Amino acid sequence: MDSDAFNNHQTTEYKPNSMWDPFHRFFPPLGSRLAFSRVNSPKYKRMFAKLPTLQDCLENNAQFPLCLYGYKNYLKIYEHCDQDLDFLLETQNLMNKERRLTIRSQRNDNRNIPNYNSPRNTNSPPFRNSSPIDTKIGCLQHKICQQQTQKTDISTAPKQDPTSVFFGENNENRDYSVVEQIYLKHIVQNSPRQIHIPQEIREQTRIGMEIERIIGTSVLDPAKKYVSMTMKHETYPRFLKECYNHNINESSAIWRLTFGLFLLVVALTTEFSLILLNIVPKSYRWIPLIAFFLGFLYTLSALYRLDPGFAMFRKTNLFSNTPEHIYSKPVLHHHRKIAAVITLVSALTAVILTLIFYLVPGARLYQ
């Protein structure tokens, strides 16, 4: 695929208005928007260095919330393009099946060739996987992660060739191959789960499938490469940034902000009432300290979208209203670090503000 097509693509669905509008959603995202998201800054490059790669996520070698379940929900809720991940997984799993069939065929051919130079060891275990053992532990708490782990296991081989049936004559009773199903589901214009690719790649795939009758998964390579490149440079870095810096969703942040501002208004009203009415003793002016602290705590947690309580108990509700347990150690460590800063700043601000009100002399509004 030409790199210029990736950077300068034009589709019928995509007509941007203002690229620098932070509230505008782009379908698909633009590469130049990386500068706006600051994912190329040294700060985020150091962050990406200690987090799982896109390939680790696709192979389910990452822990929640950086697992496949978290990435799919992020694409569905925030980017509105989870069908791109479905297409990539289906295509990648199909290519893995073809590769396993090739390995099995070569293995059977080698068995038919006698080797008179080496003695036969009947006690040796059968060949299953020649690749080195991967020590990474993936997520097993979600169904999609469990299914992907089973599909990426090289020891499991399909019973039949998944690409044995391809485009034929127009017959309503004929079976569709897996390649054809992926094409009709994701590539065809106005398909049920249409992916975001340039019109040139869509047309190229249509010609390969319907006119040239290309068999195998090679016909899906241009679309797969484009989707992979978009994820690698666009959605996946933003997904890491979202999970690394936040543990509450936008709706939770709104009610935290509302409650925090309400507590601050109550605390300020109480302080001004105590001052203007010259209520004695002056120690009563320390009563709103708790309201100040909680008000600043809820307000800052809403602005940073990180709840200190969730960070303490290893919880997050980025992708659902029900808090889920965090298993990724780098994410949890960063959440608790920000939570400690938020708690400390809230406490110091509340103490300083209450002390200022305590030192202000009282004055009655009436005699």
C-alpha positions in Angstrom: 0.0 0.0 0.0 1.3 3.4 -0.9 2.1 5.6 2.1 0.7 8.7 0.4 -2.7 6.9 0.2 -2.6 6.5 4.0 -1.8 10.1 4.7 -3.9 11.8 2.0 -6.9 9.4 1.7 -10.4 10.7 1.0 -13.5 8.7 1.6 -17.2 9.5 1.0 -18.0 9.3 4.7 -15.1 11.5 5.9 -15.4 15.3 5.5 -13.6 17.1 8.3 -14.6 20.6 9.4 -12.0 21.7 11.8 -9.1 19.4 12.5 -8.1 21.3 15.7 -11.5 21.1 17.3 -10.9 18.7 20.3 -14.6 17.8 20.5 -14.9 16.8 16.8 -14.7 13.1 16.0 -12.9 12.0 12.8 -13.7 8.8 10.9 -11.2 7.5 10.4 -8.7 9.5 12.5 -6.0 11.5 10.8 -2.3 11.1 11.2 -1.7 14.8 11.5 -3.9 14.8 14.6 -1.0 13.0 16.5 0.5 16.4 17.2 -2.7 17.6 18.7 -2.9 14.5 21.0 0.8 15.0 22.0 1.4 11.2 21.6 4.7 12.0 19.9 6.1 13.9 22.8 8.9 12.5 24.9 6.6 12.1 27.9 4.3 9.7 26.0 7.1 7.9 24.2 8.4 6.9 27.7 4.9 5.8 28.6 4.6 3.7 25.5 8.0 2.0 26.1 6.7 0.3 29.3 3.2 -0.6 28.0 2.2 -3.5 25.8 2.5 -3.1 22.0 -0.4 -3.4 19.6 0.7 -6.9 18.7 0.8 -7.9 22.4 -2.8 -6.6 22.7 -4.0 -8.5 19.6 -2.3 -11.7 20.8 -3.8 -11.2 24.3 -0.5 -10.8 26.0 -1.7 -7.8 28.0 -3.6 -7.4 31.3 -6.8 -5.5 31.8 -7.5 -2.6 31.0 -4.9 -2.9 28.2 -6.2 -6.2 27.0 -8.2 -7.0 23.9 -11.5 -6.5 25.8 -10.5 -3.0 26.9 -9.3 -2.0 23.4 -12.5 -3.2 21.8 -14.6 -1.3 24.2 -12.5 1.8 23.8 -12.9 1.7 20.0 -16.7 1.2 20.5 -17.3 3.9 23.0 -14.7 6.6 22.2 -13.6 6.1 18.6 -16.8 4.4 17.2 -14.8 2.0 15.0 -14.7 -1.3 16.8 -15.6 -3.0 13.5 -12.0 -2.3 12.4 -10.7 -4.5 15.2 -13.2 -7.2 14.3 -12.0 -7.2 10.7 -8.3 -7.2 11.8 -8.8 -10.1 14.2 -10.9 -12.2 11.7 -8.3 -11.6 8.9 -5.4 -12.3 11.2 -6.9 -15.5 12.6 -7.7 -16.7 9.1 -4.1 -16.1 8.0 -2.9 -18.0 11.0 -5.1 -21.0 10.1 -3.7 -21.0 6.5 -0.2 -20.9 8.0 -0.9 -23.8 10.3 -2.3 -25.8 7.4 0.9 -25.1 5.5 3.0 -26.3 8.5 0.9 -29.4 8.8 1.2 -30.2 5.1 5.0 -29.8 5.2 5.2 -32.0 8.3 3.2 -34.8 6.6 5.5 -34.5 3.6 8.5 -34.9 5.8 7.1 -37.9 7.5 6.8 -39.7 4.1 10.6 -39.2 3.4 12.5 -42.0 5.2 15.7 -41.0 7.0 18.2 -43.9 7.2 21.0 -41.9 8.8 19.4 -41.3 12.2 17.7 -43.9 14.4 14.0 -43.5 15.0 13.0 -42.5 18.5 9.6 -43.8 19.3 9.5 -42.2 22.7 9.8 -38.6 21.5 6.7 -36.5 21.9 4.9 -35.3 18.7 5.7 -31.9 17.3 3.4 -29.2 18.5 5.1 -25.8 18.6 8.6 -25.0 17.6 8.4 -21.4 18.7 9.9 -20.3 22.0 7.6 -20.3 25.0 6.1 -16.9 25.6 6.2 -16.1 29.3 3.7 -13.2 29.0 0.4 -13.8 30.8 -2.7 -12.4 29.1 -6.1 -11.5 30.3 -8.5 -14.5 30.9 -11.3 -12.6 32.6 -13.2 -11.7 29.5 -14.8 -13.9 26.8 -13.2 -12.1 23.8 -9.7 -12.5 25.4 -10.3 -16.2 26.1 -11.5 -16.8 22.5 -8.5 -15.0 21.1 -6.1 -17.0 23.2 -7.6 -20.2 21.8 -7.4 -18.9 18.3 -3.8 -17.8 18.5 -2.7 -21.2 20.0 -0.6 -22.8 17.2 -1.3 -26.3 18.6 -4.9 -26.1 17.4 -5.4 -26.7 13.7 -8.6 -26.5 11.7 -10.3 -29.6 10.5 -10.7 -28.3 7.0 -9.4 -25.5 4.8 -11.3 -22.3 5.6 -10.7 -20.9 2.1 -11.8 -24.0 0.2 -14.9 -22.3 -1.3 -14.6 -19.0 -3.1 -16.6 -16.9 -5.5 -18.5 -19.0 -7.9 -21.6 -18.7 -10.0 -24.6 -16.9 -8.6 -26.2 -19.7 -6.6 -28.4 -18.9 -3.6 -27.7 -22.3 -2.0 -23.9 -22.2 -2.3 -21.7 -21.8 0.8 -19.6 -18.8 1.4 -15.9 -19.0 2.2 -14.5 -17.3 5.3 -12.7 -14.8 3.0 -15.9 -14.0 1.2 -17.8 -13.6 4.4 -15.2 -11.1 5.7 -15.4 -9.2 2.4 -19.2 -9.0 2.4 -19.3 -8.1 6.1 -16.6 -5.4 6.2 -15.4 -4.4 2.8 -18.5 -4.0 0.6 -19.9 -0.5 0.6 -22.8 -0.1 3.1 -22.1 -3.5 4.6 -23.3 -4.3 8.2 -19.8 -3.8 9.7 -18.1 -1.6 7.2 -14.6 -0.6 8.0 -13.0 2.8 7.5 -10.7 2.4 4.5 -10.0 4.7 1.5 -12.2 4.2 -1.5 -9.2 3.1 -3.6 -8.5 0.2 -1.3 -12.1 -0.8 -1.2 -12.3 -0.8 -5.0 -9.0 -2.7 -5.3 -10.4 -5.4 -3.0 -13.6 -5.6 -4.9 -11.8 -6.1 -8.2 -9.6 -8.8 -6.7 -12.6 -10.7 -5.2 -15.3 -10.3 -7.9 -13.3 -9.9 -11.2 -9.9 -11.4 -10.8 -11.2 -14.1 -8.4 -8.1 -14.1 -6.3 -8.2 -17.1 -3.9 -6.7 -16.9 -0.4 -6.3 -14.1 2.1 -3.9 -12.1 -0.1 -6.8 -10.2 -1.5 -7.5 -8.7 2.0 -3.9 -7.6 2.5 -4.3 -3.9 1.4 -7.2 -3.4 3.7 -5.5 -5.3 6.6 -2.3 -3.2 6.2 -4.3 0.0 6.2 -6.3 -0.9 9.3 -3.2 -2.1 11.1 -1.3 1.1 10.3 -4.3 3.2 11.5 -4.4 1.3 14.8 -0.7 1.4 15.3 -0.3 5.2 14.8 -3.7 6.4 15.8 -6.3 4.6 17.9 -4.0 2.4 19.9 -1.7 5.2 21.2 -4.8 7.1 22.3 -6.2 4.0 23.9 -3.0 3.6 26.0 -3.1 7.3 26.9 -6.8 7.0 28.0 -6.2 3.9 30.2 -2.9 5.1 31.6 -4.2 8.5 32.7 -7.9 7.9 33.6 -10.0 5.4 35.5 -13.5 6.9 35.3 -15.6 7.7 32.2 -17.0 11.0 31.2 -20.4 10.6 32.8 -18.9 9.7 36.1 -16.6 12.8 35.9 -19.6 15.0 35.3 -21.5 14.0 38.4 -18.2 14.2 40.4 -17.7 17.7 39.2 -21.2 18.7 40.0 -21.0 17.3 43.5 -17.6 18.8 44.1 -18.7 22.3 43.1 -21.8 21.9 45.3 -19.6 21.1 48.3 -17.3 24.1 47.6 -20.4 26.4 47.4 -21.7 25.0 50.8 -18.2 25.5 52.4 -17.8 29.1 51.1 -21.4 30.0 52.1 -20.8 28.6 55.6 -17.5 30.5 56.0 -18.9 33.8 54.8 -21.9 33.3 57.1 -19.6 32.7 60.1 -17.5 35.8 59.3 -20.3 38.2 58.5 -22.3 37.2 61.5 -19.2 37.2 63.7 -20.1 33.8 65.2 -17.9 33.0 68.2 -15.8 31.0 69.0 -13.7 31.4 65.9 -12.9 27.7 65.9 -16.2 27.1 64.3 -14.6 28.4 61.1 -12.7 25.1 60.8 -15.9 23.1 60.4 -16.1 23.7 56.6 -12.6 22.2 56.2 -14.0 18.8 55.4 -16.4 20.2 52.8 -13.5 22.1 51.2 -11.3 19.0 51.1 -14.0 16.8 49.6 -15.1 19.6 47.2 -11.5 20.0 45.8 -11.0 16.2 45.8 -14.1 15.6 43.7 -13.5 18.5 41.4 -9.9 17.6 40.7 -10.8 13.9 40.2 -13.4 15.0 37.7 -11.0 17.3 35.8 -8.3 14.6 35.7 -10.9 11.8 35.3 -9.1 9.8 38.0 -10.8 8.8 41.2 -8.4 8.3 44.2 -10.7 5.8 45.7 -10.8 3.7 42.6 -7.0 3.9 42.4 -6.7 2.7 46.0 -8.9 -0.3 45.4 -7.6 -1.1 41.8 -10.8 -0.2 40.1 -11.8 1.5 36.8 -15.1 2.1 35.0 -13.8 3.5 31.8 -15.7 1.0 29.7 -18.8 0.3 31.8 -20.8 1.7 34.7 -19.7 -1.3 36.9 -16.1 -0.9 38.3 -13.7 -3.6 37.1 -10.5 -4.8 38.6 -7.2 -3.5 37.2 -4.5 -6.1 36.6 -1.9 -4.0 34.7 0.8 -3.0 37.1 2.1 0.0 35.2 -1.4 1.4 34.8 -2.2 0.8 38.5 1.1 2.4 39.6 0.5 5.5 37.6 -3.1 5.8 38.8 -2.0 5.7 42.4 0.7 8.2 41.7 -1.8 10.7 40.3 -4.3 9.9 43.1 -1.7 10.8 45.7 -1.0 14.1 44.1 -4.8 14.9 43.8 -5.3 14.0 47.5 -2.3 16.0 48.7 -3.2 19.1 46.6 -6.9 19.0 47.8 -5.8 18.7 51.5 -3.3 21.6 51.3 -5.7 23.8 49.4 -8.5 23.1 51.9 -6.2 23.8 54.9 -4.8 27.1 53.4 -8.2 28.4 52.4 -9.7 27.6 55.8 -6.8 29.2 57.6 -7.3 32.4 55.6 -11.0 32.5 56.6 -10.0 31.8 60.2 -7.6 34.8 60.2 -10.2 37.2 58.7 -11.7 39.4 61.5 -15.5 39.1 61.9 -17.9 41.9 61.3 -21.6 42.0 62.1 -23.9 43.2 59.3 -26.4 44.5 61.9 -26.3 45.8 65.5 
